[in-house]
């Protein structure tokens, strides 16, 4: 077997080297084509891959770097629903039903309890 490899390496024609490496001594021409067909098919696929792969990769990279437009979503603040519990608070001279109602009105500081109304001033006649 070593002599065949040496002879194949010395042969200037690569196809005849393949023929000499393969054990096809008793095969007809058609049979030897059936043996070589899968080898040639694999070689053609490899060559096509080497030729086509760079262009396919370039196309994929081009698509990967395209800008993606993301639709803007506006988020409105959640609706705050206050309880009906009457627990009056006073802020800026206004009495609110509870602290939640005062917060909805934009009040940040309040005191517990209803606001005191100013006592009416004595009138003079």
Rosetta silent file (secondary structure, phi, psi, omega in degrees, C-alpha in Angstrom):
SEQUENCE: XXXXXXXXXXXXXXXXXXXXXXXXXXXXXXXXXXXXXXXXXXXXXXXXXXXXXXXXXXXXXXXXXXXXXXXXXXXXXXXXXXXXXXXXXXXXXXXXXXXXXXXXXXXXXXXXXXXXXXXXXXXXX
SCORE:     score description
SCORE:     0.000 S_00000001
   1 L     0.000  -36.308  179.294    0.000    0.000    0.000 S_00000001
   2 H   -62.788  -33.881  179.461    2.883    2.359    0.743 S_00000001
   3 H   -68.030  -34.744  177.065    4.173    1.970   -2.776 S_00000001
   4 H   -64.790  -41.979 -179.717    0.802    3.085   -4.151 S_00000001
   5 H   -64.603  -40.427  179.376    0.877    6.228   -1.998 S_00000001
   6 H   -65.925  -41.095  179.381    4.377    7.034   -3.135 S_00000001
   7 H   -66.919  -38.088  179.549    3.428    6.509   -6.760 S_00000001
   8 H   -67.168  -36.994  179.533    0.323    8.657   -6.310 S_00000001
   9 H   -69.139  -29.627 -178.979    2.360   11.459   -4.771 S_00000001
  10 H   -84.436  -14.384 -177.833    4.770   11.391   -7.686 S_00000001
  11 L   -73.534  129.494 -178.147    2.022   11.467  -10.305 S_00000001
  12 L   -72.496  -25.143 -178.265    1.646   14.978  -11.794 S_00000001
  13 L   -91.327  119.184 -177.071   -2.069   14.583  -12.508 S_00000001
  14 H   -66.237  -32.053 -179.606   -4.168   14.798   -9.272 S_00000001
  15 H   -68.708  -40.872  177.740   -7.106   12.826  -10.692 S_00000001
  16 H   -68.044  -27.434  175.198   -4.903    9.934  -11.651 S_00000001
  17 H   -66.198  -39.592  177.918   -3.428   10.130   -8.135 S_00000001
  18 H   -64.423  -42.370  178.883   -6.932    9.687   -6.697 S_00000001
  19 H   -61.010  -37.492 -177.757   -7.479    6.712   -8.982 S_00000001
  20 H   -74.595  -28.386  178.958   -4.261    5.129   -7.798 S_00000001
  21 H   -75.926  -32.810 -177.738   -5.112    5.646   -4.093 S_00000001
  22 L   -81.527  139.644  179.104   -8.556    4.086   -4.393 S_00000001
  23 L   -78.345   80.801 -178.044   -8.745    0.274   -4.589 S_00000001
  24 L  -124.113   40.533 -175.508  -10.445    0.103   -7.998 S_00000001
  25 L   -68.079  -38.266 -174.697   -8.292   -2.371   -9.862 S_00000001
  26 L  -104.933   22.571 -179.185  -11.101   -4.668  -10.967 S_00000001
  27 L   -98.225  146.593  175.563  -13.805   -2.022  -11.592 S_00000001
  28 L   -78.012  175.632 -179.486  -15.166   -1.087  -14.986 S_00000001
  29 H   -61.507  -43.174 -179.434  -15.257    2.539  -16.117 S_00000001
  30 H   -67.233  -39.400  179.337  -18.881    3.012  -15.094 S_00000001
  31 H   -66.004  -38.485  179.884  -18.284    1.434  -11.687 S_00000001
  32 H   -67.797  -31.648  175.087  -15.289    3.650  -11.036 S_00000001
  33 H   -65.067  -38.715  177.967  -17.444    6.714  -11.851 S_00000001
  34 H   -66.213  -29.404  177.242  -19.966    5.594   -9.221 S_00000001
  35 H   -74.425  -40.752 -176.831  -17.133    5.367   -6.706 S_00000001
  36 H   -81.096  -20.119 -176.746  -15.775    8.816   -7.600 S_00000001
  37 H   -56.904  -48.896  178.594  -19.158   10.546   -7.890 S_00000001
  38 H   -61.744  -35.753  179.714  -19.653   11.107   -4.115 S_00000001
  39 H   -66.157  -45.144  178.964  -16.081   12.385   -3.804 S_00000001
  40 H   -65.637  -37.177  178.254  -16.547   14.831   -6.673 S_00000001
  41 H   -62.927  -44.253  178.684  -19.906   15.923   -5.284 S_00000001
  42 H   -63.985  -41.456  177.858  -18.372   16.717   -1.889 S_00000001
  43 H   -62.358  -40.795  178.873  -15.556   18.641   -3.571 S_00000001
  44 H   -65.124  -40.273  178.561  -18.048   20.683   -5.598 S_00000001
  45 H   -65.318  -41.345  178.416  -20.048   21.533   -2.472 S_00000001
  46 H   -63.750  -43.492  179.530  -16.892   22.595   -0.655 S_00000001
  47 H   -65.666  -42.997  177.742  -15.761   24.795   -3.532 S_00000001
  48 H   -62.399  -38.632  177.559  -19.224   26.356   -3.847 S_00000001
  49 H   -63.855  -39.536  178.879  -19.210   27.016   -0.095 S_00000001
  50 H   -66.440  -36.440 -179.125  -15.857   28.736   -0.304 S_00000001
  51 H   -76.510  -45.200 -172.628  -17.087   30.915   -3.158 S_00000001
  52 H   -86.922  -25.121 -174.603  -20.594   31.713   -1.845 S_00000001
  53 H   -59.989  -43.594  179.555  -20.032   31.886    1.925 S_00000001
  54 H   -61.427  -36.504  179.827  -18.387   35.335    2.011 S_00000001
  55 H   -71.296  -37.336  178.268  -21.262   36.910    0.064 S_00000001
  56 H   -66.698  -42.269  178.932  -23.902   35.292    2.277 S_00000001
  57 H   -63.533  -38.726  179.177  -22.082   36.410    5.433 S_00000001
  58 H   -64.090  -41.318  178.344  -21.858   39.962    4.094 S_00000001
  59 H   -63.445  -42.709 -179.517  -25.604   40.014    3.426 S_00000001
  60 H   -66.471  -41.788  178.270  -26.374   38.719    6.924 S_00000001
  61 H   -64.148  -38.260  178.673  -24.036   41.221    8.558 S_00000001
  62 H   -62.211  -40.188  178.334  -25.633   44.013    6.524 S_00000001
  63 H   -70.850  -32.949 -178.068  -29.070   43.051    7.788 S_00000001
  64 H   -69.093  -28.861 -177.368  -27.836   42.734   11.356 S_00000001
  65 L   -96.370    5.927  176.147  -26.557   46.306   11.394 S_00000001
  66 L   -67.614  147.711  179.731  -29.680   47.882    9.920 S_00000001
  67 L   -74.561  139.993 -179.331  -31.337   50.346   12.211 S_00000001
  68 L  -106.345  125.891  178.350  -34.414   49.052   13.915 S_00000001
  69 L   -91.347  121.478  179.188  -37.250   51.480   14.457 S_00000001
  70 L  -102.956  124.902 -179.717  -38.952   50.919   17.752 S_00000001
  71 L   -66.101  138.860  179.660  -42.387   52.483   18.056 S_00000001
  72 L   -79.480  134.549  179.303  -42.649   54.979   20.867 S_00000001
  73 L  -115.857  123.129  177.831  -45.109   54.088   23.556 S_00000001
  74 L   -93.482  129.365 -179.209  -46.416   56.827   25.758 S_00000001
  75 L  -106.712  119.522  177.496  -47.228   55.693   29.236 S_00000001
  76 L   -86.954  149.372  179.706  -49.805   57.730   31.071 S_00000001
  77 L   -63.393  148.703 -177.902  -49.643   57.845   34.842 S_00000001
  78 L   -66.995  149.826  178.779  -51.979   55.389   36.528 S_00000001
  79 L   -76.364  127.960 -179.304  -55.356   56.611   37.645 S_00000001
  80 L   -98.395  127.145  179.179  -55.450   57.000   41.416 S_00000001
  81 L  -113.330  120.025 -178.965  -58.712   56.158   43.106 S_00000001
  82 L   -90.237  153.466  179.382  -59.104   57.388   46.674 S_00000001
  83 L   -75.904  164.235  179.951  -61.258   55.674   49.269 S_00000001
  84 L   -85.817    3.266 -178.428  -64.496   57.124   50.528 S_00000001
  85 L   -62.949  126.403 -179.719  -63.169   57.110   54.091 S_00000001
  86 L   -91.044  109.139  176.650  -63.771   60.480   55.710 S_00000001
  87 L  -141.876   82.976 -168.270  -60.664   61.478   57.588 S_00000001
  88 L   -61.709  146.160  174.419  -60.393   65.231   57.025 S_00000001
  89 E  -133.041  153.866 -178.652  -57.083   67.000   56.543 S_00000001
  90 E  -116.801  132.198  176.494  -56.343   70.694   56.258 S_00000001
  91 E  -149.070  127.437  178.353  -53.964   72.189   53.726 S_00000001
  92 L    55.109   34.539  177.929  -53.698   75.807   52.610 S_00000001
  93 L    78.313    8.598  179.719  -56.954   76.658   54.362 S_00000001
  94 E  -116.309  135.604  177.122  -58.939   74.019   52.470 S_00000001
  95 E   -93.746  125.587  176.894  -60.429   70.930   54.117 S_00000001
  96 E  -107.573  152.152 -177.645  -60.042   67.718   52.100 S_00000001
  97 L   -60.693  -36.855  177.681  -61.979   64.499   52.795 S_00000001
  98 L  -159.954  176.446 -177.663  -58.737   62.553   53.362 S_00000001
  99 H   -64.042  -31.332  179.157  -55.006   62.648   52.649 S_00000001
 100 H   -65.326  -44.874  178.067  -55.446   60.914   49.314 S_00000001
 101 H   -62.143  -38.145  177.753  -57.789   63.636   48.041 S_00000001
 102 H   -66.044  -40.132  177.930  -55.297   66.267   49.191 S_00000001
 103 H   -63.067  -39.023  177.690  -52.512   64.422   47.343 S_00000001
 104 H   -64.707  -29.947  179.325  -54.589   64.368   44.152 S_00000001
 105 L   -79.616   -3.543  177.617  -55.012   68.143   44.487 S_00000001
 106 L    93.947   10.244 -179.715  -51.226   68.480   44.511 S_00000001
 107 L   -81.025  131.476  179.394  -50.861   69.170   48.238 S_00000001
 108 L  -103.053  -25.262  179.985  -47.624   67.848   49.724 S_00000001
 109 L  -129.454  131.796  179.157  -48.051   68.948   53.355 S_00000001
 110 L  -147.640  164.280  178.031  -51.259   68.854   55.380 S_00000001
 111 E  -115.834  145.228  179.385  -52.417   68.646   58.978 S_00000001
 112 E   -67.376  146.819  178.559  -54.946   66.153   60.333 S_00000001
 113 L    97.887  163.855 -179.713  -58.406   67.446   61.008 S_00000001
 114 L   -74.677  154.682  178.238  -60.680   69.954   59.343 S_00000001
 115 L   -70.796  143.691  176.942  -59.523   73.510   58.816 S_00000001
 116 L   -82.990  134.770  176.127  -60.724   76.000   61.393 S_00000001
 117 L   -84.134  141.170  178.497  -62.873   78.717   60.027 S_00000001
 118 L   -64.248  137.713  179.258  -61.975   82.175   61.226 S_00000001
 119 L   -65.961  144.170 -178.226  -64.339   83.370   63.882 S_00000001
 120 L   -69.265  138.209 -178.101  -66.591   86.036   62.674 S_00000001
 121 L   -78.144  142.362  177.819  -65.482   89.485   63.748 S_00000001
 122 L   -63.526  135.366  179.280  -67.890   91.532   65.854 S_00000001
 123 L   -95.638  142.300  177.290  -69.645   94.053   63.754 S_00000001
 124 L  -106.665  139.370 -179.578  -70.219   97.583   64.962 S_00000001
 125 L   -98.640    0.000    0.000  -73.325   99.452   64.161 S_00000001
